[in-house]
């Protein structure tokens, strides 16, 4: 668990991180309709996207070490697959009936918006299983190589969100091998101050160049040609971007508390926030309220409400009411598998 002399642990630190990240995910999604006309919100959006998915995948990789292989690993994959089926269905049905988001293809092979992360989680786990089976000496380099090469592909990367999943694969692998004790020793004292200052500096840079910068590189869903770079060396841009994302991620981690607090409790239920917040985002867009949000106080109120909604969705009563959907029982899948084996064995 990465315990140190002060009794702090990597689990606690990364659960705290996970809560701050789900706040940033919710905020990033809720302000997206404003980034075309508001420089400040565009700067905040770019700053959030520079670290929130890399770190979320990193944290996911860290906790995957406890359940990657054997029966626990199998159960997690079954649970994620059921979550994907349930929420892909729910979001797609609501989109057809009400939301009608432009450019959405309704198919179980084309993850609906946030459902890409569920499919990505399956892909990351399978890739990590492959890396451990092959006993790769440098799995991070292998993941980076795959991520760079996938950008040259000419296929539809939206299928199973394969492009986006592989682009963020290196962060999952880094998280899987993360050593909290060494990290805490490194990111302390003046280094922590420098990292925090770099994070602030990055936000200032985004604020100064907000309308000139495009977030598509940070999203990771498109190949190089789709982003206007068909050059043979386009992969170098992704390597540079990884450098930026690492700096942004470490900068954000400098602000994360290491000890237990109410934030830690909220952080244990971020899965509920993640899977449910999309409904609130889509309902907010559907309401037409963005046409009336322009004044700084109105934007501030939107942000405060978003943070409040994040905390609300992380409460125990939400888990009590929705756990059957968010964390579906997979025992029936095992029973079906056993029956199938029995039938095949009898034949």
C-alpha positions as CSV (number, residue, x, y, z in Angstrom):
1,X,0.0,0.0,0.0
2,X,3.0,2.3,0.1
3,X,2.9,3.1,3.8
4,X,5.5,5.6,5.1
5,X,6.7,6.6,8.6
6,X,3.9,9.2,9.0
7,X,1.3,6.5,8.3
8,X,0.3,8.0,5.0
9,X,-0.3,5.8,2.0
10,X,-0.4,5.8,-1.7
11,X,-4.0,4.6,-1.6
12,X,-5.1,7.6,0.4
13,X,-3.1,10.0,-1.7
14,X,-4.5,8.7,-5.0
15,X,-8.1,8.5,-3.6
16,X,-7.8,12.2,-2.7
17,X,-6.4,12.7,-6.3
18,X,-9.3,10.8,-7.7
19,X,-11.8,13.1,-6.1
20,X,-10.1,16.3,-7.3
21,X,-10.0,14.7,-10.8
22,X,-13.7,13.9,-10.8
23,X,-14.4,17.5,-9.9
24,X,-12.2,18.6,-12.8
25,X,-13.9,16.1,-15.2
26,X,-17.4,17.4,-14.2
27,X,-16.3,21.0,-14.5
28,X,-14.5,20.4,-17.8
29,X,-17.6,18.8,-19.3
30,X,-20.0,21.4,-17.9
31,X,-18.1,24.4,-19.3
32,X,-17.4,22.9,-22.7
33,X,-20.4,24.6,-24.3
34,X,-18.8,28.0,-23.3
35,X,-15.3,27.6,-24.6
36,X,-16.1,28.8,-28.1
37,X,-17.0,32.3,-26.8
38,X,-15.4,32.7,-23.4
39,X,-11.6,33.0,-23.2
40,X,-11.4,32.3,-19.4
41,X,-13.5,29.1,-19.7
42,X,-11.5,28.0,-22.7
43,X,-8.3,28.5,-20.7
44,X,-9.7,26.5,-17.7
45,X,-10.9,23.8,-20.1
46,X,-7.4,23.5,-21.7
47,X,-5.7,23.5,-18.3
48,X,-8.1,20.8,-17.0
49,X,-7.7,18.6,-20.1
50,X,-3.9,18.9,-19.9
51,X,-3.9,16.6,-16.8
52,X,-7.4,15.2,-15.9
53,X,-7.5,12.2,-18.3
54,X,-3.8,11.3,-18.0
55,X,-4.1,11.4,-14.2
56,X,-7.4,9.6,-14.1
57,X,-6.0,6.8,-16.2
58,X,-2.8,6.8,-14.1
59,X,-4.9,6.4,-10.9
60,X,-6.9,3.6,-12.6
61,X,-3.7,1.8,-13.4
62,X,-2.5,2.2,-9.8
63,X,-5.6,0.5,-8.3
64,X,-5.6,-2.2,-11.1
65,X,-2.5,-3.8,-9.4
66,X,-4.8,-5.2,-6.8
67,X,-7.1,-7.0,-9.2
68,X,-5.4,-7.5,-12.5
69,X,-5.1,-11.3,-12.6
70,X,-6.9,-14.4,-11.5
71,X,-10.6,-14.4,-10.3
72,X,-10.5,-10.8,-9.0
73,X,-9.3,-9.6,-12.5
74,X,-11.9,-11.6,-14.2
75,X,-14.6,-10.2,-12.0
76,X,-13.5,-6.6,-12.6
77,X,-13.6,-7.2,-16.4
78,X,-17.1,-8.6,-16.1
79,X,-18.3,-5.7,-14.0
80,X,-16.8,-3.1,-16.4
81,X,-18.4,-4.9,-19.4
82,X,-21.8,-4.9,-17.7
83,X,-21.4,-1.2,-16.8
84,X,-20.6,-0.5,-20.4
85,X,-23.6,-2.3,-21.6
86,X,-25.9,-0.6,-19.1
87,X,-24.7,2.9,-19.6
88,X,-24.2,2.7,-23.3
89,X,-27.8,1.7,-23.5
90,X,-29.1,4.3,-21.1
91,X,-27.2,7.2,-22.7
92,X,-28.0,6.1,-26.2
93,X,-31.8,5.8,-25.5
94,X,-31.9,9.2,-23.8
95,X,-29.9,10.7,-26.7
96,X,-32.4,9.3,-29.2
97,X,-35.4,10.5,-27.2
98,X,-34.1,13.9,-26.0
99,X,-30.4,14.9,-26.1
100,X,-29.7,14.2,-29.7
101,X,-26.0,15.1,-29.5
102,X,-24.6,15.9,-33.0
103,X,-22.3,13.3,-34.6
104,X,-23.2,10.5,-32.3
105,X,-23.4,7.0,-33.8
106,X,-25.6,4.7,-31.7
107,X,-23.8,1.4,-31.6
108,X,-22.2,-0.8,-28.9
109,X,-19.0,-0.6,-31.0
110,X,-19.0,3.2,-30.7
111,X,-18.9,4.3,-27.0
112,X,-21.2,7.1,-26.2
113,X,-19.2,10.1,-24.8
114,X,-18.0,9.2,-21.3
115,X,-18.5,5.5,-22.0
116,X,-15.2,5.5,-23.8
117,X,-13.5,5.4,-20.5
118,X,-15.2,2.1,-19.6
119,X,-14.1,0.5,-22.9
120,X,-10.7,2.1,-22.4
121,X,-10.4,0.4,-19.0
122,X,-11.1,-3.0,-20.5
123,X,-8.4,-2.3,-23.2
124,X,-5.9,-1.1,-20.6
125,X,-6.3,-4.1,-18.5
126,X,-6.0,-6.5,-21.4
127,X,-2.9,-4.7,-22.6
128,X,-1.4,-4.8,-19.1
129,X,-2.1,-8.5,-18.9
130,X,-0.3,-8.9,-22.3
131,X,2.7,-6.9,-21.1
132,X,3.0,-9.0,-17.9
133,X,2.6,-12.2,-19.9
134,X,5.4,-11.2,-22.2
135,X,7.5,-10.1,-19.2
136,X,8.5,-6.9,-21.0
137,X,11.5,-5.2,-19.5
138,X,10.3,-1.7,-20.4
139,X,6.4,-1.8,-20.6
140,X,6.1,2.0,-20.4
141,X,8.3,2.4,-23.5
142,X,6.2,-0.3,-25.2
143,X,3.0,1.6,-24.3
144,X,4.5,4.9,-25.6
145,X,5.5,3.2,-28.9
146,X,2.0,1.8,-29.4
147,X,0.5,5.2,-28.6
148,X,2.7,7.0,-31.1
149,X,2.1,4.4,-33.8
150,X,-1.7,4.3,-33.4
151,X,-1.7,8.0,-34.5
152,X,-0.6,6.9,-38.0
153,X,-3.5,4.5,-38.5
154,X,-6.0,5.3,-41.2
155,X,-8.9,3.4,-39.6
156,X,-11.8,4.8,-37.6
157,X,-10.4,5.2,-34.2
158,X,-13.9,5.7,-32.8
159,X,-14.6,2.0,-33.0
160,X,-14.3,0.8,-29.4
161,X,-12.5,4.2,-28.8
162,X,-9.4,2.2,-29.6
163,X,-7.3,5.2,-30.6
164,X,-8.1,7.2,-27.5
165,X,-7.6,4.2,-25.2
166,X,-4.1,3.4,-26.7
167,X,-3.1,7.1,-26.6
168,X,-3.6,7.1,-22.8
169,X,-2.2,3.6,-22.3
170,X,1.2,4.8,-21.1
171,X,-0.4,6.6,-18.1
172,X,-2.2,3.4,-17.1
173,X,1.2,1.5,-17.2
174,X,2.9,4.2,-15.2
175,X,0.2,4.1,-12.6
176,X,0.4,0.3,-12.3
177,X,4.1,0.5,-11.4
178,X,3.8,3.7,-9.3
179,X,5.9,3.8,-6.2
180,X,4.3,6.2,-3.8
181,X,7.1,6.3,-1.2
182,X,9.7,7.4,-3.8
183,X,7.3,9.9,-5.3
184,X,6.5,11.5,-2.0
185,X,10.2,11.8,-1.2
186,X,10.8,13.4,-4.6
187,X,7.8,15.8,-4.7
188,X,8.5,17.5,-1.4
189,X,9.9,20.8,-0.2
190,X,11.0,23.1,-3.0
191,X,10.2,20.6,-5.7
192,X,6.6,20.6,-4.7
193,X,6.6,24.4,-4.8
194,X,8.1,24.4,-8.2
195,X,5.6,21.8,-9.5
196,X,2.7,23.9,-8.2
197,X,4.2,27.0,-9.8
198,X,4.5,25.2,-13.1
199,X,0.8,24.3,-12.9
200,X,-0.1,27.9,-12.3
201,X,2.2,29.0,-15.1
202,X,0.6,26.5,-17.5
203,X,-2.8,28.0,-16.7
204,X,-1.5,31.5,-17.3
205,X,-0.1,30.3,-20.7
206,X,-3.4,28.8,-21.7
207,X,-5.2,32.0,-20.6
208,X,-2.9,34.1,-22.8
209,X,-3.4,31.9,-25.8
210,X,-6.8,30.4,-25.2
211,X,-8.5,31.1,-28.5
212,X,-5.5,30.1,-30.6
213,X,-5.1,26.7,-29.0
214,X,-7.1,23.6,-30.0
215,X,-8.0,20.9,-27.4
216,X,-8.1,18.1,-29.9
217,X,-4.6,16.9,-29.2
218,X,-5.4,16.7,-25.5
219,X,-8.5,14.6,-26.2
220,X,-6.5,11.9,-28.0
221,X,-9.4,10.6,-30.1
222,X,-8.1,11.5,-33.6
223,X,-5.2,10.3,-35.7
224,X,-2.5,12.7,-36.9
225,X,-4.0,13.2,-40.4
226,X,-7.4,14.1,-38.8
227,X,-5.6,16.7,-36.8
228,X,-4.0,18.2,-39.8
229,X,-0.6,16.6,-39.5
230,X,0.1,14.0,-42.1
231,X,3.9,14.4,-41.8
232,X,6.0,11.3,-41.2
233,X,7.3,12.9,-38.0
234,X,3.9,13.7,-36.6
235,X,4.5,11.2,-33.8
236,X,7.0,13.6,-32.3
237,X,4.2,15.9,-31.5
238,X,2.6,13.3,-29.4
239,X,5.9,12.7,-27.5
240,X,6.1,16.5,-26.8
241,X,2.5,16.4,-25.7
242,X,3.3,13.6,-23.3
243,X,6.0,15.8,-21.8
244,X,3.5,18.6,-21.3
245,X,0.9,16.2,-19.8
246,X,3.5,14.8,-17.4
247,X,4.4,18.3,-16.2
248,X,0.7,19.3,-15.9
249,X,0.0,16.1,-14.0
250,X,2.8,16.4,-11.5
251,X,1.8,20.1,-11.1
252,X,-1.7,19.1,-10.1
253,X,-0.4,16.4,-7.8
254,X,1.5,19.1,-5.9
255,X,-1.8,20.4,-4.7
256,X,-3.2,17.0,-3.5
257,X,-3.2,16.4,0.3
258,X,-1.6,13.2,1.4
259,X,-3.6,12.6,4.6
260,X,-7.1,11.3,5.1
261,X,-10.0,13.8,5.2
262,X,-13.6,14.0,4.1
263,X,-12.2,14.3,0.6
264,X,-10.9,10.7,1.0
265,X,-14.4,9.5,1.8
266,X,-15.8,11.2,-1.2
267,X,-13.0,9.8,-3.4
268,X,-14.1,6.3,-2.7
269,X,-17.3,6.8,-4.6
270,X,-16.0,8.7,-7.7
271,X,-17.2,5.9,-10.0
272,X,-20.8,6.9,-9.1
273,X,-20.0,10.6,-9.9
274,X,-18.4,9.6,-13.2
275,X,-21.1,7.4,-14.5
276,X,-24.0,9.7,-13.3
277,X,-22.7,13.1,-14.0
278,X,-23.1,12.7,-17.7
279,X,-26.9,12.8,-17.3
280,X,-26.6,16.1,-15.5
281,X,-24.3,17.5,-18.1
282,X,-26.6,16.5,-20.9
283,X,-29.7,17.8,-19.0
284,X,-28.0,21.1,-18.5
285,X,-27.3,21.4,-22.2
286,X,-30.8,20.3,-23.1
287,X,-32.3,23.0,-20.8
288,X,-30.9,25.7,-23.0
289,X,-29.4,27.5,-20.0
290,X,-26.1,28.2,-21.8
291,X,-27.8,30.8,-24.0
292,X,-28.3,32.8,-20.8
293,X,-24.9,32.3,-19.2
294,X,-22.4,35.1,-20.0
295,X,-21.8,37.3,-17.0
296,X,-18.9,36.3,-14.7
297,X,-21.2,35.8,-11.7
298,X,-23.4,33.5,-13.8
299,X,-20.4,31.4,-14.8
300,X,-19.2,31.4,-11.1
301,X,-22.6,30.1,-10.1
302,X,-22.4,27.4,-12.7
303,X,-19.0,26.3,-11.3
304,X,-20.2,26.4,-7.7
305,X,-23.2,24.3,-8.6
306,X,-21.0,21.8,-10.5
307,X,-18.7,21.3,-7.5
308,X,-21.8,21.0,-5.2
309,X,-23.3,18.4,-7.6
310,X,-20.0,16.4,-7.5
311,X,-20.0,16.3,-3.7
312,X,-23.7,15.4,-3.8
313,X,-23.2,12.5,-6.2
314,X,-20.3,11.2,-4.0
315,X,-22.6,10.8,-0.9
316,X,-23.4,7.3,0.5
317,X,-27.2,7.6,-0.2
318,X,-26.4,7.9,-4.0
319,X,-24.5,4.7,-3.8
320,X,-27.3,3.0,-1.8
321,X,-29.9,4.0,-4.4
322,X,-27.8,3.2,-7.5
323,X,-25.3,0.5,-6.7
324,X,-27.2,-2.2,-8.5
325,X,-26.7,-0.3,-11.7
326,X,-23.2,1.2,-11.0
327,X,-21.8,-2.0,-9.6
328,X,-23.9,-4.8,-11.1
329,X,-23.7,-8.3,-9.7
330,X,-21.7,-10.6,-11.9
331,X,-22.4,-13.9,-10.2
332,X,-25.0,-14.9,-12.8
333,X,-22.3,-14.6,-15.5
334,X,-20.2,-17.2,-13.6
335,X,-23.2,-19.5,-13.3
336,X,-23.8,-19.2,-17.0
337,X,-20.2,-20.0,-17.7
338,X,-20.3,-23.0,-15.5
339,X,-23.4,-24.3,-17.2
340,X,-21.9,-23.8,-20.6
341,X,-18.8,-25.7,-19.6
342,X,-21.0,-28.5,-18.3
343,X,-22.9,-28.7,-21.6
344,X,-19.7,-28.6,-23.7
345,X,-18.0,-31.2,-21.4
346,X,-21.0,-33.5,-21.7
347,X,-20.7,-33.3,-25.5
